[in-house]
């Protein structure tokens, strides 16, 4: 009967139970440490008592302590039945002072399960971290450790998630190696402890991740590393995974050279638009590929014009080459056509991304795109990180499909749990920009208030200085250089002199060849871009040579050149990077990793400061002056 009641009715019933018990004169409160009966019973996730049974037992309890213990069991039973709101109604009625030491861990588990249901991951860890080892029942120990692992995973603390998950597997009825690997594969080098753990099971996963990391420097060494792992951990849970990875390479190759012979020359097929409307973009990518492959030996690179001939003829030419991989095509319509008609058995790195996410789920085909939307996502993440605590963001952009996509990307990565929903303001014409900024920053409302005060005061002189909003932590301008150049002065004059400056962020569209060395009109703007166009050491000599060679080309083409350069490194490491999203390649176009067959780029941040471009400072308290 109880399970059919609504959330409101259950809350009232829970309150009624408490009222009945606390108002009965013959019931006395016992010392929790001395409580007996239901208060000391061990719980079970598969027990026969239903939530309604425990509610009735709570109603009949001899005192408040036993009543609370029964209600905790009712809450856990409701959670087992997936009736989360009913469980939450009961938990909200409980008093910590009336919960026995024995029942405390069950109460905190129930609170953590509710927090996980609401995706409050920090609360899950707070509730369970200190009590997980107190459970004697295997089922509760496994559940608490799995919840901790899930919470750490959602907070992208993958190593800690692995530690808890490996421990949870010891208490699980059926250990699941795939679950553990799904966590281990995301661990980045920066997260991995420098020393091998003492625990043998955890050490096996640590070594497996570490060997993949070491093989990034020399992809051909991965097979040797995996064989070393097999010798060190023959009985490890991950042994079946490693066996499967090595299986193809254990078969003898008919083309393997005899002792003393030189390794055969390998081929790489490149599909680019080398004629037609997008010839210049294709040439930019080709420049990067040539620069990278020029540093390599025993590699034959064959360029194929994607704009001439049909797919069938191009595929026939590629099959005759027997390449180790294919890079391209570049244009989205060509990529879509190749996805529908792929060459099986040959790894392929597409230089664009299609909208069909299902088609992107491939083990050998990966998509590498210079997506503006990824910049908006990283801007949201950076603001969340740089401005901890209560914060809000204002986005100002042109009202169009491109601007709306950037807004959607930004809000999708915004931390809604810790921050207010971003405010978005669109402008349609250049003439609307000033009014849009003033309205967004609250100046329009401030002016109206001043006018009302003046009228009420009978034109008596009052402070007529408009005051901008104080609740905006950061502003993001995802538009191009022209739009940013027009918006920035309006923002500067609209921020009240009584308030701290608001940091303004922008995308790489703000950074063009004409302001590559600085832009005094944009002083203070913080923008994202690829390392090759920002960093002033090492490989930037290649940028200077390229700009001299391609006189008149802009930085959007330079980004394609960096993409071509990095695509060669990616195709060499495609298999291991597909297997492990935690593996990162530091390329010209950013820190790159592959997740769900898509290359993800982590850009760097720079700022226009005193007429020059400098790297933006990363600090834990960055932006504190603006809060």
N, C-alpha and C positions, 0 to 999 in steps of 0.2 A: 504493500500500500504506500509506504513512504517513498519508494522509488518513482512513483508516478506523480508526486507532488511537485509544484513549481518551486523555483529558487526562493521566492518571497515567502511562500507557505512554510518551507523547511526552516528558513531563518526564524520565523515566528515560533515554530515548534521547538527549535533549539533554545530560544529565549524562554519559552514556557517551561521546558525541562529544567533549566537553570533556576527559574523563579520558584517552581514547585519544590525543588530540592533545598534551596537556600532558605525558604520560608518555613519549612517544617521544623517545629520546635524540638522534636525528639532527635534530630540529626545533628551530630557534633562534628567539628572539623578535627581530624586526627593529624598528628605530626606526619608529614609525607615520608620521613625516613622510617616510620614504624608502620606504615600502611600495609595491609595484606589483601588477599583475595584478588579481585580483578585487577587491581593496581600493579600486581607483580606477575601477571600472566604474560607468557611470551606470545608475541603476535605471529601470524602466518599469512603470507600473501595468497594462500589457497585454502584458508580456513572455511568451515561450513557456515559460520555465523554471517548473516547479512548485515548491512548497515542498519536496517530497521531493528534487527535483533539487538544490536549494541545500543541503539537509542532507547529501547525498552529497558535494557539493563541499566542504562544511565538513569532512567526515571526511577528505577527501583533501588538505586544505590543507597548505602547506609550513610554516606557522608559525601562531602564535596570532592574529596580526594579521589575516592573510588568513582564518583560520577565523572570527573575529568578524565580518568583513565579509560572509562567506557566510551566517552565521546571521542577521544583520540582514536580508538579502535574503529568507531563509526566513521570517522573522517577517512581513515585509511581504506576502509571497506568501500566507501563511496568512490574513492579514487580508483580502486581496483575495478569498479563497475563503470569507470569513465564518466562519473557524474561529478564533475569538478566544481561546479558552483555550489552544489549541496555540501561538499566537503569544505569549501571555503567559508560557507555560512557557519558551520560548526567551529572551525578553527578560530574564527573571529570572536567567539564567545568565551574562549578559554583564558584563564588567568595563570600566568607563569608561576605564581606563588603556590598554586594548588596542584601542580604537576609533580609527581614523584620522580626521584632520580632515575628509577627504572623506566618510567614512561617518557622521560625527557627526550631520549633518542628517537622514539617513535613520533613524538610531536614535531621534532625538528625535521625528521624525514618527510612527514606529511607536508610541512611548510615548504620544504625544498621541492617536493613534487609539484606543489601548486605554483611555486615560483618558476619551475621549468616549463610548466604549461603556459605561463604568461610570458616566457622568454626573459625573465629577470635573472640572467646567468650569474651575476655577481652575488646575488642573494642565495642562490643554490650553493655556491662555494662557501659562503659565510655560515650557512646552516649546517653543512655536512662535513666540512674539512676536519673538524675536531672530534666528530662522533662516529665516523664511518667504521673505524676499527672496533667500536664498542659492541657491534652486533655479533652475536654468537651464531645466529642462523645464517646458513650459506646464502639463502635467497635475499635476505636483507643486506648482507655484506655486498653481494654482487650488485644489487640495485643501487645502493648508495654510491658505490665506486663508479658505476656506469653513469649515474647522474653527474658526478663530479667530472668525469671524463668528457661528457657531453658539454657541460658548462665551459670547461677550459677550451674545448674545440671551438665553440661558438665565439669565444673571446680571442681566437687565433693563437692561443698558447698551446701549440701542438705537442711540444715535448712533455709538458705536464699532463696533457690529455693522454698521451701514450703511457706514461707512468701509471696513472690510475686505471687505464683500460687493461694493461697487462696484469695488474693486480686483480682486477675484476674477473678476468678470465679464469683465475684459479678457483673461483667460487661459483662460476656459472655451470649450469647443468650440462650445456653443450658449448664448449669453447669455440669461438669463431675467429679463425685466422684472418679472414677477409676484413672483419671489423677492425682488427688491430692494424693491418696494413693500410687501410683507408686513412688512418691517422698518421702512421709513420711516414707515408709517402709525401706528406705536406710539410714535414719538418725542414726548415731552412738551416743553412750552415751556422748562422748566427745564434740559433736556438740550441744547437747540439752541444752537450757538455764536452769539454776538451778531453776528459778522461773517461775511459770505459767504465760503466757502472759495475758494481760487484754482483748484482743479481744476474744470474745466467740468462734467464729469459729476456730481460730487458737489454742485456749486453748484446744478444744476438740481433735484436732490432737496431740497436745503436750502430753496430758494426755494418749492418746492411745499408743503412742510410749513409754512413761515412764512406763506404766503398763507392757508392754511386757519386758522392760528392767528389772524391778523388779522381774518378774516371772522367769527370767533366773536362779536365785538362788534356786528357788523351783518350778520346772515345773508344779507340781500339783496345784499351786495357780493361774494359769492363768485364769481359769474359774471364780473364785471368783472376780478377778480383772476386768474382762470384764463385769460382772454383776454390779459391782460398777460403771463402766463407763456408762452403760445404764441408771442407776438412775440419774447420774449427767448430762448427755447430751441426753435426750430422743428425742429431735428434731434435733439433729446434722445430717449433711449430711452423716457421716460415720455410722449412726445407722443401715442401711441395711447391711453393711459389718459385723458389730459385731453380728447382728442377725443370719447371715449365719454361722459365726464361732461357735456360741453357739448351733446351732440347733441340731447337733448330741448328745451333752452332755445333752440337756434338756429332752431327752427321758429316762424314767426310765430303769435301768438295772436289768435284771432278776437275775444276779449274785451278786447284791449288798448285802453286809452282813447286818444282822440285828443289831440293837443297842446292843452294848456290845460285839459283836463278833469281833475277830481279822480279819484284812484285809487278804484276800486270798494271797497265795504265787504266785508271778508272774514269768513267764518263759521268758528266752532270748535264742534264738537259734543262735549258732555260727558255721559258715561254714569255715573251714580252711584246708589247706593241711597238715595233720598230719602224712602222710606217703609219700614215694616216693621222687623224686628229690628235692622238695621244702619243705621238712619236717622241716628243720631248720628255714626257714622263717615263717612257720605256728606256730612253737613253740614260736618264738619271739613275734608274735602278741598275742598268747595265754597268755604268761607271763604278758603282759600289761593288758589284760582283767581280768585275775585273780587278779592282784594287785588292780585294780579299783573296781571290784565287791566284793572283800573281805572287802571293807569299807562300803558296803551297806547291808541292812536287807531285809528279805522277797523277795529275788530274787533267783530263781533257774537258773543256767547257764548250758546249755547242748551243748557240743561240738560235732560236726559232721564232720567226715573226708570227705572232698570234693573229695578225690581221690578214694574213694571206693563207688561202687554202681552208679546208674544213677540218673539223676535229679528227675525222677518220684518217686523213692524210698526215696530220701532225702526229697522231698516235702511232701510225705505221713507221714514221721516221724515228720516233723515240724508241720503239721496240727494237729497231735495227741497231740502235746504239747500245742497248742493254745497260742503261745508266743505273748508278747507285741511288739516284734520286732525281726528282723534278722540282724546279722552282718556277712558280707562276701558274696560270696567267695573272695579269695585273688588274684588268678591267672586270667589274662586278658581273656583267652579263656573260663574259667568257668563263669566269669562275663557276657561275651557276650551271652553264652547259657542261663543264668538265665534271662537276659533282654528279650530274645525272648520268654521265658516261665515263667513269674513271678507268684508269689503267690499273688493274689489280696487281698486287705484288711489288709495286714500286712506290716507295715513300714519296709523298708530294706535299710541298709547302706552297699553298695558295697565297698570293700577295694581295688578298682582299677578303672581305667577309660577306656572307650572304645572310638573308633574314631568316632562312629556314634553319632553326636550331637543331632539329632532328637530323638534318643532313650533315651537321657538323660533328656528330658523334661517331668518330672513326678512329681506328687504332693506327692507321698509316698516313692519313691525310690531316694536315694542320692548316689553320687559317691565321695569317699574319697581316693585320691591317693597322694603318695609322688613324685610328678612330678618334675623332674629336670628343665623342661621348666619354671615352675613357679618361680624358683630361678633366671633364666635369666631375666624374666620380672621384678622382684623386684630389680635386679641390675640396670636395666635401670632407673627405677623410683627413686632409691636412688641417682644415679649420677645426675639425673635431679634436685632433691631436694637439694643435698649437694653442687652442683656447679651451682648456678643461673647465669643468663646472658649468653652471647655467650659461647658455649662449643662444644666439639666434643669428640667422644669416639673411641678407637681402640680395636677391638676384635681379639685375636690370638688364634686359635684352630686347632685341627687336622681335616684334610679333610676327613670327614666321615659322615654318616647319623646322628649320635648323635650330632656331632659338628654343623652341619648345622641346626638341629632342635633348638639348643640353640641360634644360631645366629638369626634365624627367630623369636624366642620368644623375644629376646632382642630388635630387631628392631621394633617389633609390639608394644612395650610399650615405645619406645623412643619418646620424645617430639619433633616432627619434626617441629613444629611451632616456637619453641624458640631455636633450636639447629641444627647444621649441621648433615647430614646423617652420621651414624657411618661408619668407615673404617673397613673392614674385611680382615684379612690375614690368609690363610690356609697353614699348612705344612703337607707334606705327610709322611716323615720319620724323625727320631730323628736327623739325620745329617742335615736336612733342617732348624732346629730351629734357629740357629744363623743367617743364611742368611735372614730368614724370619723376624726376629726381626729388624735387621739392615736396611732392605729395608723398613719395616713398619714405622720405626722411622726416615727415611730420611738419614741415615748415608751413604748408598750406593751413593745417589746423591751428598752428601757433599764430599765424597772421590773423586768422579769424578771431581767436581769443583776444589778441591785442586790440583789434578793432572794437570788440564788444566791451572791453575794459575802458577804452577811450570814450565810447559813447556813454557808458555808465558814469564816467568821471566828469562828463561835461567838458571834454577837450582839455582837461587838466593834464599837464605834462606827466607822462608815465614812462617807464622803461619800455621802449618799443623794439628791443632787440629780439628777433625771432629765435626760438630755441628748438633745435632738432631733437629727434627721438634719442633717448639714452639706452634703449633696449636692443640696439643692433650691435652685434659683436664683430661682424665682418661683412663686406660687400663683395660679390662675385660678378664680374663682367665677362660673359662668355663670347662677346662679339669680336669683330675684327679690329684692326688698328684704327681705322677711321672712326668707328663708333666709340672706342675706348678713349681716343684723343678728345672727342667732343664731350663725353660724359664726365671725364675726370675733373675738369674745372668746375662744373656744376656741383659735383660732390664736395670739392674743397670749400667752396663758398657757402654750401648749404649746411655743413656741419657747424653746430653752434660753437662759438669761441669759448663757451663755458664748459664744453665737453672735451674729452680726450679724442685724438684722431681715431678714425675707424680704418683698420687695415683693408686695402682694396686688392683683390686677387683677380687675375685674368688668365686666359689660355695662351697657347703659343701663337695664336692668330695675331696677337699684339706685337710679336717679335718678327720683324721683317729685315730685309737686307739694309734698308736705309737707316735703321736704328740699331744695327747689330752691335755697334760699339758704344751705344748710349742714347738717351733721349731725355733731355731736361724737362720737356713738357709732360713726361710721364713719371717724374720722380715719385718714388714711394710705391709704385705699382709692383706687385709680386706676381710673377707669371711662371707657368710650367713650360718646359721644353726638353728636347733630347740633349743628353750630355755633350754630344759632338758640337753643338752650336753654342755651348755655354762654357765648358771647361777650357782652360787656357794652356793645358799642358799636354805633352805626348802627341796623341793622334790628331790634335788640332792642326798640326803641320799639313796633314792630309787635306783638311778643310781649306787651308790657304791655297794649296796647290789646285784644288778643285775649283775654287772661286776664280782663280786666275785662268784656268783652262776654259771654264764655262762662263766667261764674262757676259753679264747681262741676265743670267739666270737668278731666280729668287730663292729664298730659304725654304719654300715649300718643296722645291725640287731637290734641295740639299738633304731634306729629311728623307726623300725617296732614295737618295744615294746611300745614306746611312742604313736604310732598310735593306737595300740590296747587299751591302757589306755584311750585315748581321744574318741575312738569310742563309748564307753559305755555312756559317757556324751552326745555325739551328738545324739545317738538314743533316749535318754530320752527327748531331746529338739527339735527333728526333725521337728515337726509340726510348732512350732513358729519360728524356724530359717528358715524354708522354706518360711514362710509367710513374714518374715522381714530380708532381707539381711544385714540390719544395726546391727542386734544383733550379738555380738561377744562373743565367749567363749575362755578364756585364758587357753590353754591347754599345755601339755608337748611338743607338736609338733608345737606350734606357736599360734598366735591369729587366731581363726578359725571363719569363717562365711560362710553361704551357699548362693550361687548365681546361679540361673538357675540349681538347683539340683546338683551342684558341690561344694564340700567343698574347700574353698579358704584359703590358709595358709599365714599368715604374719610372716616371720622369723625374727630373730634378727641378728645383725651384730657384729662380733668380730674381733680381730686383733692379729696376732703374734707379740708380742712386747717384746724385751729384753728376749727372751727365754721362754715366758709364753703367755697364751691365756687370753686376757682381753676383756671386752665389748668395742666396738667401741664407741667413744664419738659422741653424736649427738649435732651439733651446727649449728646455722643459717649461720655462716660464714665458716663452715667447707669446707676445700679445697681452701680457698681464696688465700692461699700462692702458689697455683699451677696455678693460672690464670694469 
